[in-house]
């Protein structure tokens, strides 16, 4: 009899706990799931910083974006069309090669 009671309590526990775990994973109606933070490069205090998953690390080497734009560790940008620019503090470059000037934020 005690074995049946033990199985009953295990089944009851699973019936109560499993739905609550699944409920945490699913947003409630009217709520949106948390959005991942975008990955980008940011000029901060004269240094290029790589922001990924909310963590910033210093950019260690020059990089080329998929659209042909290149970015150096000191913030010099050469766009695919040949235009050149030096980033200022607060300016961003997204991983697809788009830029965002500090005074012109992306919507």
Helices and strands as residue ranges (DSSP letters): H 2-25, E 40-44, E 47-52, E 55-58, E 63-64, E 70-71, E 76-78, E 84-86, E 92-94, E 99-100
